[in-house]
Amino acid sequence: MQKKLTGKAMLLFCLGDFSRAIFNGLTATYLMYLFIPAENSSLPLLLPYGALTFALIRGIGVIFDALIDPFIASRSDNCHHKLGARIPFLRFAAIPMGIFALLMVFMPVRTQSWINVIWLLVMLLLFNLCSSLFLVPYYALMAELVTDTKRRVFFSTINTLLFVIGSAVIYITPVIKNALVGKGYSELFAWRAAFLVFGILGAAAAFISSFSVKEKDYVKREQSYIPLGQSLRATFQYRDFTVLLVGYMLMWIAFSFFNSTLMYYVTILLGLSDNYAVIVMAAAMGVGVATYPLVNLLAAKIGKKNLLLFACTVYVIIYTGIFFSASITAMLGAKATGILIGVLIGFPISITNIIPVAAFADLAQYDTVKTGKNRQAMFVASRNLLQQLSQAVVLFIVPIAITGSVSGGTANYKGVRSTALIAAGFIAAALICYAFYRDKMITGAIDAYNAGISEDARASSGRDQADRA
């Protein structure tokens, strides 16, 4: 009989998402801030053609990530290692993620150079490879460890809590950087020191997560081989998976605009110190964490779909408000406007961090119920494939949008402001997609299947007791 995952095991396993938050902050937010500095920054320009070169490098990295995910998923789904199908990948990739994340900012040349371009591209590709080797099996295992649809939302909540804590921790980066600059160190040295601290922290969290569970104690897997192409095609045949995936993809396009430009919103639109980004995110995360119990309650009462529709509606309002932030700032002041953004976005963040993860896990389990084959990793990879390909486009557009030029080196007010309106449009499109997701049908089929297993187990237990009597 398979074990039931304990709360302690959940917490330790979810350190993988703490690690993801750390590396996401380093590579999605601060890496661009370092290579495309603000107008008042003392950072040197390290890449020829600045924004265009960085955008191309990030785009290549994301496309590579998207294309490698299905291959890793297929290898994991068909893995017969003695430790399980997922854990060997996690343990192999945990430490190298931190190493390559750190090496990205240790460029060989301190001025604009094509050597820096090659260095950054190679280190980014190696980091993305290790990240995929960890995260694709990680999320597949997460879906397998808990099969009850209601308990899965709680598991996703713990996962999200660790991600939020990681996001809160990584937003201390400007504080570390400014403290070192205040002591006389160069801004480039300060950023590198901050990357060193968080690279070690992220790698350590991923390493602990990889040793937190014995996979075969919790997951019973039938030995079967499913070819890569066949598995990938079968995944996209599910109508609800495609609907949820497109909505999720559109939502993350908007998030990519917002997350990549938050530092610019604070420093350029609001005219505040980059330290204030920590306060804005603290407000958002404080509200988000405080509303986690409410998300779990509402998910059980009204379903995942309705929560996603509500969250997307609020996002549209917030992003539109950021576009018109000059008028709001004139009434409330810059600091109050920043806090207001943080407070309002907190609850939607908690919803969209918790619910989609649980919904995708539901769909993967629904496939297992219907087909009898376990393809959890392929569902994760299929999700990542379209998400990453869409972000490749976003990562090309954002640097150009914020600078207003393919060769401009610094971000400006008009460009940064435009990203908020673009994000609002994508979130509105995601809202429309989520309206077509059949949440109750999916969870109903899984609950009925789980109830059948429970009945069979009780009947079997009764027969065993009768035989012993």
Backbone hydrogen bonds, N-H to C=O, Kabsch-Sander energy under -0.5 kcal/mol:
donor,donor_aa,acceptor,acceptor_aa,energy
3,K,217,D,-2.8
10,M,6,T,-2.3
11,L,7,G,-2.3
12,L,8,K,-2.3
13,F,9,A,-2.6
14,C,10,M,-2.5
15,L,12,L,-1.2
16,G,13,F,-1.9
17,D,14,C,-1.3
18,F,14,C,-1.2
19,S,15,L,-2.5
20,R,16,G,-1.9
21,A,17,D,-2.2
22,I,18,F,-1.9
23,F,19,S,-2.5
24,N,20,R,-2.7
25,G,21,A,-2.3
26,L,22,I,-2.1
27,T,23,F,-2.6
28,A,24,N,-2.8
29,T,24,N,-0.6
29,T,25,G,-1.2
30,Y,25,G,-2.2
31,L,26,L,-1.4
33,Y,29,T,-1.5
34,L,30,Y,-1.8
35,F,31,L,-2.1
36,I,32,M,-2.8
41,S,38,A,-1.8
46,L,44,P,-0.6
50,G,47,L,-1.7
51,A,408,G,-1.3
52,L,49,Y,-1.6
52,L,406,V,-1.0
53,T,49,Y,-1.0
54,F,50,G,-2.4
55,A,51,A,-2.5
56,L,52,L,-2.3
57,I,53,T,-2.3
58,R,54,F,-2.6
59,G,55,A,-2.5
60,I,56,L,-2.6
61,G,57,I,-2.3
62,V,58,R,-2.4
63,I,59,G,-2.3
64,F,60,I,-2.5
65,D,61,G,-2.2
66,A,62,V,-2.5
67,L,63,I,-2.4
68,I,64,F,-2.0
69,D,65,D,-1.4
71,F,67,L,-0.6
72,I,68,I,-2.3
73,A,69,D,-2.8
74,S,70,P,-2.5
75,R,71,F,-2.2
76,S,72,I,-2.4
77,D,73,A,-3.1
78,N,74,S,-1.6
79,C,76,S,-1.5
84,G,81,H,-1.5
89,F,86,R,-1.0
90,L,86,R,-1.5
91,R,87,I,-2.4
92,F,88,P,-1.6
93,A,89,F,-1.9
94,A,90,L,-1.5
97,M,93,A,-1.7
98,G,94,A,-0.8
98,G,95,I,-0.6
99,I,95,I,-1.6
100,F,96,P,-2.5
101,A,97,M,-1.9
102,L,98,G,-1.8
103,L,99,I,-2.1
104,M,100,F,-1.2
105,V,102,L,-1.3
106,F,103,L,-1.0
107,M,105,V,-1.0
113,S,46,L,-1.6
117,V,113,S,-1.1
118,I,114,W,-2.1
119,W,115,I,-2.5
120,L,116,N,-2.8
121,L,117,V,-2.3
122,V,118,I,-2.5
123,M,119,W,-2.5
124,L,120,L,-2.4
125,L,121,L,-2.3
126,L,122,V,-2.2
127,F,123,M,-2.2
128,N,124,L,-2.8
129,L,125,L,-2.1
130,C,126,L,-2.1
131,S,127,F,-2.8
132,S,128,N,-2.3
133,L,129,L,-2.3
134,F,130,C,-1.5
135,L,131,S,-3.2
136,V,132,S,-1.9
138,Y,134,F,-1.7
139,Y,135,L,-2.5
140,A,136,V,-1.6
141,L,137,P,-2.6
142,M,138,Y,-2.1
143,A,139,Y,-1.7
144,E,140,A,-1.2
145,L,141,L,-2.2
146,V,142,M,-0.9
152,R,148,D,-2.1
153,V,149,T,-0.9
154,F,150,K,-1.1
155,F,151,R,-2.5
156,S,152,R,-2.8
157,T,153,V,-1.8
158,I,154,F,-2.2
159,N,155,F,-2.4
160,T,156,S,-2.6
161,L,157,T,-2.7
162,L,158,I,-2.2
163,F,159,N,-1.8
164,V,160,T,-3.0
165,I,161,L,-2.6
166,G,162,L,-2.3
167,S,163,F,-2.5
168,A,164,V,-2.5
169,V,165,I,-2.5
170,I,166,G,-2.5
171,Y,167,S,-1.1
172,I,169,V,-1.7
173,T,170,I,-1.6
175,V,172,I,-0.8
176,I,172,I,-2.0
177,K,173,T,-2.7
178,N,174,P,-2.9
179,A,175,V,-2.2
180,L,176,I,-2.1
181,V,177,K,-2.4
182,G,178,N,-2.4
183,K,179,A,-0.8
183,K,180,L,-0.5
184,G,181,V,-1.8
185,Y,180,L,-2.0
190,A,186,S,-2.2
191,W,187,E,-2.2
192,R,188,L,-2.1
193,A,189,F,-2.4
194,A,190,A,-2.0
195,F,191,W,-2.3
196,L,192,R,-2.1
197,V,193,A,-2.1
198,F,194,A,-2.2
199,G,195,F,-2.3
200,I,196,L,-1.9
201,L,197,V,-1.9
202,G,198,F,-2.7
203,A,199,G,-2.0
204,A,200,I,-2.3
205,A,201,L,-2.1
206,A,202,G,-2.1
207,F,203,A,-2.2
208,I,204,A,-2.3
209,S,205,A,-2.2
210,S,206,A,-1.8
211,F,207,F,-0.6
211,F,208,I,-1.1
212,S,209,S,-1.5
215,E,213,V,-0.9
217,D,214,K,-2.1
218,Y,214,K,-0.6
218,Y,215,E,-1.6
219,V,215,E,-2.0
220,K,218,Y,-0.5
221,R,219,V,-0.6
224,S,222,E,-0.6
231,S,227,P,-2.5
232,L,228,L,-2.5
233,R,229,G,-2.4
234,A,230,Q,-2.2
235,T,231,S,-1.6
236,F,232,L,-1.3
237,Q,234,A,-0.8
238,Y,235,T,-1.1
239,R,237,Q,-0.6
242,T,238,Y,-2.2
243,V,239,R,-2.4
244,L,240,D,-2.6
245,L,241,F,-2.8
246,V,242,T,-2.6
247,G,243,V,-2.1
248,Y,244,L,-2.6
249,M,245,L,-2.8
250,L,246,V,-2.6
251,M,247,G,-2.3
252,W,248,Y,-2.4
253,I,249,M,-1.5
254,A,250,L,-1.8
255,F,251,M,-2.1
256,S,252,W,-2.1
257,F,253,I,-1.7
258,F,254,A,-2.3
259,N,255,F,-3.7
260,S,256,S,-1.8
261,T,257,F,-1.0
262,L,258,F,-0.8
262,L,259,N,-0.5
265,Y,261,T,-2.5
266,V,262,L,-2.2
267,T,263,M,-2.4
268,I,264,Y,-3.0
269,L,264,Y,-1.3
270,L,265,Y,-2.1
272,L,266,V,-2.6
276,Y,273,S,-1.8
277,A,274,D,-1.2
278,V,275,N,-1.3
279,I,275,N,-0.7
280,V,276,Y,-2.3
281,M,277,A,-2.4
282,A,278,V,-2.1
283,A,279,I,-2.2
284,A,280,V,-2.0
285,M,281,M,-2.9
286,G,282,A,-2.5
287,V,283,A,-2.1
288,G,284,A,-2.4
289,V,285,M,-3.0
290,A,286,G,-1.9
291,T,287,V,-1.3
291,T,288,G,-0.6
292,Y,289,V,-1.4
295,V,291,T,-2.2
296,N,292,Y,-2.2
297,L,293,P,-2.3
298,L,294,L,-3.0
299,A,295,V,-2.4
300,A,296,N,-1.5
301,K,297,L,-1.7
302,I,298,L,-3.4
303,G,298,L,-0.9
303,G,299,A,-0.8
307,L,303,G,-1.1
308,L,304,K,-2.1
309,L,305,K,-2.1
310,F,306,N,-2.0
311,A,307,L,-2.5
312,C,308,L,-2.3
313,T,309,L,-1.7
314,V,310,F,-2.0
315,Y,311,A,-2.3
316,V,312,C,-2.1
317,I,313,T,-1.6
318,I,314,V,-2.5
319,Y,315,Y,-3.0
320,T,316,V,-2.0
321,G,317,I,-2.0
322,I,318,I,-2.0
323,F,319,Y,-1.7
324,F,320,T,-1.5
325,S,322,I,-1.7
327,S,324,F,-0.8
328,I,324,F,-1.5
329,T,325,S,-3.3
330,A,326,A,-1.8
331,M,327,S,-1.1
332,L,328,I,-2.8
333,G,329,T,-2.4
337,T,333,G,-1.9
338,G,334,A,-2.1
339,I,335,K,-2.2
340,L,336,A,-2.4
341,I,337,T,-2.2
342,G,338,G,-2.0
343,V,339,I,-2.7
344,L,340,L,-2.5
345,I,341,I,-1.9
346,G,342,G,-0.8
346,G,343,V,-0.5
347,F,343,V,-0.5
349,I,345,I,-2.0
350,S,346,G,-1.9
351,I,347,F,-1.9
352,T,348,P,-2.7
353,N,349,I,-1.5
354,I,350,S,-1.5
355,I,351,I,-2.7
358,A,354,I,-1.5
359,A,355,I,-2.7
360,F,356,P,-2.8
361,A,357,V,-1.8
362,D,358,A,-2.1
363,L,359,A,-2.1
364,A,360,F,-2.1
365,Q,361,A,-2.3
366,Y,362,D,-2.6
367,D,363,L,-1.9
368,T,364,A,-1.7
369,V,365,Q,-2.6
370,K,366,Y,-2.2
371,T,367,D,-2.7
372,G,368,T,-2.4
375,R,373,K,-0.8
379,F,375,R,-1.6
380,V,376,Q,-1.8
381,A,377,A,-2.7
382,S,378,M,-2.7
383,R,379,F,-2.0
384,N,380,V,-2.5
385,L,381,A,-2.7
386,L,382,S,-1.5
387,Q,383,R,-2.0
388,Q,384,N,-3.4
389,L,385,L,-2.2
390,S,386,L,-2.2
391,Q,387,Q,-1.9
392,A,388,Q,-1.8
393,V,389,L,-1.1
394,V,390,S,-1.8
395,L,391,Q,-3.5
396,F,392,A,-0.9
397,I,393,V,-1.9
398,V,394,V,-3.2
400,I,396,F,-0.7
401,A,397,I,-3.1
402,I,398,V,-2.8
403,T,399,P,-1.2
404,G,400,I,-2.3
405,S,400,I,-0.7
411,A,37,P,-0.5
412,N,402,I,-2.9
416,V,412,N,-2.4
417,R,413,Y,-2.4
418,S,414,K,-1.6
419,T,415,G,-0.9
419,T,416,V,-0.7
420,A,416,V,-0.6
420,A,417,R,-1.0
421,L,417,R,-0.9
422,I,418,S,-1.8
423,A,419,T,-2.3
424,A,420,A,-1.9
425,G,421,L,-1.7
426,F,422,I,-1.8
427,I,423,A,-2.2
428,A,424,A,-2.0
429,A,425,G,-1.6
430,A,426,F,-2.0
431,L,427,I,-2.2
432,I,428,A,-1.4
433,C,429,A,-1.7
434,Y,430,A,-2.6
435,A,431,L,-1.1
436,F,433,C,-2.1
437,Y,434,Y,-1.7
439,D,437,Y,-1.3
442,I,438,R,-1.6
443,T,439,D,-2.4
444,G,440,K,-1.9
445,A,441,M,-1.8
446,I,442,I,-1.8
447,D,443,T,-2.8
448,A,444,G,-2.1
449,Y,445,A,-1.9
450,N,446,I,-2.9
451,A,447,D,-2.4
452,G,448,A,-1.8
453,I,449,Y,-2.0
454,S,450,N,-2.3
455,E,451,A,-2.2
456,D,452,G,-2.3
457,A,453,I,-2.6
458,R,454,S,-2.5
459,A,455,E,-2.4
460,S,456,D,-2.6
461,S,457,A,-2.5
462,G,458,R,-2.3
463,R,459,A,-2.1
464,D,460,S,-2.2
465,Q,461,S,-2.3
466,A,462,G,-2.0
467,D,463,R,-2.4
468,R,464,D,-2.3
469,A,465,Q,-2.1
